[in-house]
């Protein structure tokens, strides 16, 4: 999804502790929700097993995207960040 540093070019300088780990924008969060809805539709259409685990990069934008996807899927398990 869309990242904060893509719309705010000063974001990296304003966040020196994690300059390369920007969060999602509101549009990026919406993209994550849409991805989750698309995955949900595919699971239902293809009669696939429901999601049982979610793995993600530990970057904040990736965790945020995974959280939006999980919410859209109705998945209440934990997101497993991978190193």
RATA-V432187 format. One record per residue. N is the residue number from 1. OMEGA is omega in whole degrees, 0 to 359 (* if undefined). Layout:
# RATA-V432187
n,omega
N,OMEGA
N,OMEGA
This chain:
# RATA-V432187
n,omega
1,180
2,182
3,181
4,181
5,177
6,181
7,179
8,185
9,178
10,185
11,182
12,179
13,182
14,182
15,187
16,181
17,179
18,187
19,182
20,181
21,182
22,175
23,175
24,170
25,175
26,178
27,178
28,176
29,179
30,177
31,178
32,177
33,180
34,177
35,178
36,178
37,179
38,178
39,179
40,179
41,179
42,179
43,181
44,181
45,183
46,181
47,180
48,176
49,179
50,178
51,180
52,177
53,176
54,177
55,182
56,167
57,178
58,179
59,187
60,181
61,180
62,176
63,179
64,178
65,179
66,179
67,179
68,178
69,181
70,180
71,179
72,180
73,187
74,180
75,182
76,177
77,181
78,175
79,183
80,176
81,179
82,179
83,*
